[in-house]
């Protein structure tokens, strides 16, 4: 600013110097941006595409992002000085002075809070925005988890539909054999009727599964902000993963990455800053004013000499301070901030307990499902498959009837369907563990 400009605008110069020296804008008041992509496990390309679309387009995610961005805009608001007040005074009856009559005056007044108040306000607002950022990130991970759970449930239904079609084809083959035996007099008509009834039941099971699939597809489309009736391609067969879990490592990852815990930590830090801010409210505030009084020129009819500064305008500078006399009010503000801090500490403890409980539940379920799939793969499925082949051979030679054949076929289908259900549940449990710690579960591989 040039010197002539400073003389023309003394109020702006005083306000700027005081604000810059005593009440700087906090350097930390620059909210950080959210992570680009949540870390998650997804082996299938279509699942990765679904998750990416959901975190970009899901309305609930976009709502939380808007709330976070709105909170960021509070930082420059609370760190700014209040607007200066410009006042104009017109004298209805001028006051005569030595240098002339005072006609009117213009005054510019700026209020200043206590030293460091603006910086603390900025820190509190920034930490509250940071907490909302972590809530936004938590909501994104919720959507990721819901997309994956729906996808894996679809994977089970698609596998069950494949088994239902396979069962229907097998039953139709058995019906052909039974009809041929009945035509040659080697079998009973009851066997043909029983097989036809089983075929009808298999068709009905397919219809039930197709309705389940339509419901799951509509739910997935809703998460992706697409029309509910939009077709969803079949889910490819799921490959069984291997997971080496270490509870202590998972707890540490949860402490670092679980966004509910990070939001609670930001709020705790914000409460600590709020306590310091509440204490500053009991300190006086300041005002600085600059005024210019318009003085008219004086005329002396007696011909007496006029003063050399005749008609010269008057410039005034004044300062003031508020008087924080009502101490009970300020003590209550500090106590309120302390109570809020205690509440947020307890909230974080509850969030930590919830994280550890979710980790424990997911790990137990993973281990249980892994053992159940091992039992199916190594014992039950090979046994039931071998038993069905033996039953088919015995039925074709007339040694066993259709009831034994149906029992062996149903047992194998049930065991294979159970295996598909367990595999889907294993992925869902892995998703729950991923959500519990807030990031990808380490040590995931494929069973050779």
PEMOCOR-V994660 format. One record per residue. N is the residue number from 1. RES is the residue in one small letter. OMEGA is omega in whole degrees, 0 to 359 (999 if undefined). Layout:
n=N res=RES omega=OMEGA
n=N res=RES omega=OMEGA
This chain:
n=1 res=x omega=178
n=2 res=x omega=183
n=3 res=x omega=180
n=4 res=x omega=178
n=5 res=x omega=178
n=6 res=x omega=179
n=7 res=x omega=181
n=8 res=x omega=184
n=9 res=x omega=182
n=10 res=x omega=181
n=11 res=x omega=179
n=12 res=x omega=180
n=13 res=x omega=181
n=14 res=x omega=180
n=15 res=x omega=181
n=16 res=x omega=181
n=17 res=x omega=181
n=18 res=x omega=181
n=19 res=x omega=183
n=20 res=x omega=185
n=21 res=x omega=187
n=22 res=x omega=188
n=23 res=x omega=182
n=24 res=x omega=173
n=25 res=x omega=184
n=26 res=x omega=179
n=27 res=x omega=182
n=28 res=x omega=186
n=29 res=x omega=176
n=30 res=x omega=184
n=31 res=x omega=179
n=32 res=x omega=180
n=33 res=x omega=180
n=34 res=x omega=177
n=35 res=x omega=181
n=36 res=x omega=185
n=37 res=x omega=175
n=38 res=x omega=179
n=39 res=x omega=181
n=40 res=x omega=178
n=41 res=x omega=176
n=42 res=x omega=181
n=43 res=x omega=185
n=44 res=x omega=179
n=45 res=x omega=181
n=46 res=x omega=177
n=47 res=x omega=177
n=48 res=x omega=178
n=49 res=x omega=178
n=50 res=x omega=182
n=51 res=x omega=180
n=52 res=x omega=179
n=53 res=x omega=183
n=54 res=x omega=182
n=55 res=x omega=178
n=56 res=x omega=191
n=57 res=x omega=183
n=58 res=x omega=184
n=59 res=x omega=180
n=60 res=x omega=177
n=61 res=x omega=180
n=62 res=x omega=176
n=63 res=x omega=181
n=64 res=x omega=177
n=65 res=x omega=179
n=66 res=x omega=178
n=67 res=x omega=178
n=68 res=x omega=181
n=69 res=x omega=176
n=70 res=x omega=179
n=71 res=x omega=178
n=72 res=x omega=183
n=73 res=x omega=177
n=74 res=x omega=185
n=75 res=x omega=179
n=76 res=x omega=179
n=77 res=x omega=185
n=78 res=x omega=179
n=79 res=x omega=180
n=80 res=x omega=174
n=81 res=x omega=174
n=82 res=x omega=181
n=83 res=x omega=175
n=84 res=x omega=181
n=85 res=x omega=177
n=86 res=x omega=181
n=87 res=x omega=180
n=88 res=x omega=180
n=89 res=x omega=177
n=90 res=x omega=179
n=91 res=x omega=176
n=92 res=x omega=174
n=93 res=x omega=188
n=94 res=x omega=178
n=95 res=x omega=182
n=96 res=x omega=176
n=97 res=x omega=181
n=98 res=x omega=185
n=99 res=x omega=179
n=100 res=x omega=181
n=101 res=x omega=175
n=102 res=x omega=185
n=103 res=x omega=180
n=104 res=x omega=181
n=105 res=x omega=177
n=106 res=x omega=182
n=107 res=x omega=175
n=108 res=x omega=184
n=109 res=x omega=178
n=110 res=x omega=177
n=111 res=x omega=179
n=112 res=x omega=173
n=113 res=x omega=180
n=114 res=x omega=183
n=115 res=x omega=176
n=116 res=x omega=182
n=117 res=x omega=181
n=118 res=x omega=180
n=119 res=x omega=178
n=120 res=x omega=177
n=121 res=x omega=179
n=122 res=x omega=180
n=123 res=x omega=180
n=124 res=x omega=180
n=125 res=x omega=179
n=126 res=x omega=181
n=127 res=x omega=175
n=128 res=x omega=175
n=129 res=x omega=178
n=130 res=x omega=177
n=131 res=x omega=178
n=132 res=x omega=175
n=133 res=x omega=180
n=134 res=x omega=175
n=135 res=x omega=176
n=136 res=x omega=178
n=137 res=x omega=177
n=138 res=x omega=178
n=139 res=x omega=176
n=140 res=x omega=179
n=141 res=x omega=173
n=142 res=x omega=180
n=143 res=x omega=176
n=144 res=x omega=181
n=145 res=x omega=181
n=146 res=x omega=177
n=147 res=x omega=182
n=148 res=x omega=178
n=149 res=x omega=178
n=150 res=x omega=180
n=151 res=x omega=181
n=152 res=x omega=174
n=153 res=x omega=174
n=154 res=x omega=178
n=155 res=x omega=177
n=156 res=x omega=182
n=157 res=x omega=178
n=158 res=x omega=176
n=159 res=x omega=179
n=160 res=x omega=176
n=161 res=x omega=176
n=162 res=x omega=178
n=163 res=x omega=179
n=164 res=x omega=177
n=165 res=x omega=178
n=166 res=x omega=179
n=167 res=x omega=180
n=168 res=x omega=179
n=169 res=x omega=179
n=170 res=x omega=179
n=171 res=x omega=177
n=172 res=x omega=175
n=173 res=x omega=178
n=174 res=x omega=179
n=175 res=x omega=178
n=176 res=x omega=178
n=177 res=x omega=182
n=178 res=x omega=179
n=179 res=x omega=178
n=180 res=x omega=179
n=181 res=x omega=180
n=182 res=x omega=180
n=183 res=x omega=180
n=184 res=x omega=178
n=185 res=x omega=180
n=186 res=x omega=182
n=187 res=x omega=183
n=188 res=x omega=176
n=189 res=x omega=179
n=190 res=x omega=179
n=191 res=x omega=179
n=192 res=x omega=181
n=193 res=x omega=180
n=194 res=x omega=179
n=195 res=x omega=177
n=196 res=x omega=177
n=197 res=x omega=178
n=198 res=x omega=177
n=199 res=x omega=178
n=200 res=x omega=178
n=201 res=x omega=178
n=202 res=x omega=177
n=203 res=x omega=179
n=204 res=x omega=178
n=205 res=x omega=177
n=206 res=x omega=179
n=207 res=x omega=178
n=208 res=x omega=179
n=209 res=x omega=179
n=210 res=x omega=176
n=211 res=x omega=176
n=212 res=x omega=181
n=213 res=x omega=179
n=214 res=x omega=179
n=215 res=x omega=179
n=216 res=x omega=179
n=217 res=x omega=177
n=218 res=x omega=179
n=219 res=x omega=178
n=220 res=x omega=179
n=221 res=x omega=178
n=222 res=x omega=178
n=223 res=x omega=181
n=224 res=x omega=182
n=225 res=x omega=177
n=226 res=x omega=175
n=227 res=x omega=186
n=228 res=x omega=184
n=229 res=x omega=182
n=230 res=x omega=182
n=231 res=x omega=176
n=232 res=x omega=182
n=233 res=x omega=178
n=234 res=x omega=179
n=235 res=x omega=178
n=236 res=x omega=179
n=237 res=x omega=181
n=238 res=x omega=175
n=239 res=x omega=184
n=240 res=x omega=178
n=241 res=x omega=170
n=242 res=x omega=183
n=243 res=x omega=174
n=244 res=x omega=186
n=245 res=x omega=175
n=246 res=x omega=187
n=247 res=x omega=182
n=248 res=x omega=177
n=249 res=x omega=179
n=250 res=x omega=177
n=251 res=x omega=179
n=252 res=x omega=178
n=253 res=x omega=178
n=254 res=x omega=178
n=255 res=x omega=184
n=256 res=x omega=193
n=257 res=x omega=180
n=258 res=x omega=189
n=259 res=x omega=173
n=260 res=x omega=177
n=261 res=x omega=180
n=262 res=x omega=175
n=263 res=x omega=179
n=264 res=x omega=177
n=265 res=x omega=178
n=266 res=x omega=179
n=267 res=x omega=177
n=268 res=x omega=179
n=269 res=x omega=177
n=270 res=x omega=177
n=271 res=x omega=177
n=272 res=x omega=177
n=273 res=x omega=179
n=274 res=x omega=177
n=275 res=x omega=178
n=276 res=x omega=179
n=277 res=x omega=179
n=278 res=x omega=178
n=279 res=x omega=180
n=280 res=x omega=179
n=281 res=x omega=179
n=282 res=x omega=177
n=283 res=x omega=182
n=284 res=x omega=169
n=285 res=x omega=185
n=286 res=x omega=171
n=287 res=x omega=175
n=288 res=x omega=184
n=289 res=x omega=173
n=290 res=x omega=181
n=291 res=x omega=176
n=292 res=x omega=178
n=293 res=x omega=180
n=294 res=x omega=183
n=295 res=x omega=179
n=296 res=x omega=179
n=297 res=x omega=181
n=298 res=x omega=177
n=299 res=x omega=181
n=300 res=x omega=183
n=301 res=x omega=181
n=302 res=x omega=179
n=303 res=x omega=178
n=304 res=x omega=180
n=305 res=x omega=178
n=306 res=x omega=178
n=307 res=x omega=183
n=308 res=x omega=180
n=309 res=x omega=180
n=310 res=x omega=178
n=311 res=x omega=181
n=312 res=x omega=180
n=313 res=x omega=179
n=314 res=x omega=177
n=315 res=x omega=181
n=316 res=x omega=174
n=317 res=x omega=180
n=318 res=x omega=175
n=319 res=x omega=179
n=320 res=x omega=180
n=321 res=x omega=175
n=322 res=x omega=181
n=323 res=x omega=180
n=324 res=x omega=186
n=325 res=x omega=188
n=326 res=x omega=187
n=327 res=x omega=181
n=328 res=x omega=179
n=329 res=x omega=183
n=330 res=x omega=176
n=331 res=x omega=179
n=332 res=x omega=177
n=333 res=x omega=178
n=334 res=x omega=179
n=335 res=x omega=177
n=336 res=x omega=179
n=337 res=x omega=177
n=338 res=x omega=179
n=339 res=x omega=178
n=340 res=x omega=177
n=341 res=x omega=179
n=342 res=x omega=179
n=343 res=x omega=182
n=344 res=x omega=174
n=345 res=x omega=179
n=346 res=x omega=178
n=347 res=x omega=179
n=348 res=x omega=177
n=349 res=x omega=178
n=350 res=x omega=178
n=351 res=x omega=177
n=352 res=x omega=178
n=353 res=x omega=179
n=354 res=x omega=178
n=355 res=x omega=181
n=356 res=x omega=177
n=357 res=x omega=179
n=358 res=x omega=177
n=359 res=x omega=182
n=360 res=x omega=180
n=361 res=x omega=182
n=362 res=x omega=180
n=363 res=x omega=179
n=364 res=x omega=180
n=365 res=x omega=177
n=366 res=x omega=182
n=367 res=x omega=180
n=368 res=x omega=180
n=369 res=x omega=179
n=370 res=x omega=178
n=371 res=x omega=180
n=372 res=x omega=178
n=373 res=x omega=176
n=374 res=x omega=179
n=375 res=x omega=179
n=376 res=x omega=184
n=377 res=x omega=187
n=378 res=x omega=187
n=379 res=x omega=194
n=380 res=x omega=182
n=381 res=x omega=176
n=382 res=x omega=181
n=383 res=x omega=182
n=384 res=x omega=177
n=385 res=x omega=178
n=386 res=x omega=180
n=387 res=x omega=179
n=388 res=x omega=178
n=389 res=x omega=178
n=390 res=x omega=180
n=391 res=x omega=178
n=392 res=x omega=179
n=393 res=x omega=180
n=394 res=x omega=179
n=395 res=x omega=180
n=396 res=x omega=179
n=397 res=x omega=177
n=398 res=x omega=181
n=399 res=x omega=179
n=400 res=x omega=180
n=401 res=x omega=184
n=402 res=x omega=181
n=403 res=x omega=178
n=404 res=x omega=179
n=405 res=x omega=179
n=406 res=x omega=180
n=407 res=x omega=179
n=408 res=x omega=180
n=409 res=x omega=181
n=410 res=x omega=180
n=411 res=x omega=180
n=412 res=x omega=180
n=413 res=x omega=180
n=414 res=x omega=181
n=415 res=x omega=179
n=416 res=x omega=176
n=417 res=x omega=178
n=418 res=x omega=178
n=419 res=x omega=176
n=420 res=x omega=179
n=421 res=x omega=179
n=422 res=x omega=181
n=423 res=x omega=176
n=424 res=x omega=179
n=425 res=x omega=178
n=426 res=x omega=177
n=427 res=x omega=179
n=428 res=x omega=176
n=429 res=x omega=176
n=430 res=x omega=176
n=431 res=x omega=178
n=432 res=x omega=178
n=433 res=x omega=177
n=434 res=x omega=179
n=435 res=x omega=183
n=436 res=x omega=182
n=437 res=x omega=175
n=438 res=x omega=180
n=439 res=x omega=181
n=440 res=x omega=178
n=441 res=x omega=181
n=442 res=x omega=172
n=443 res=x omega=180
n=444 res=x omega=177
n=445 res=x omega=180
n=446 res=x omega=177
n=447 res=x omega=182
n=448 res=x omega=999
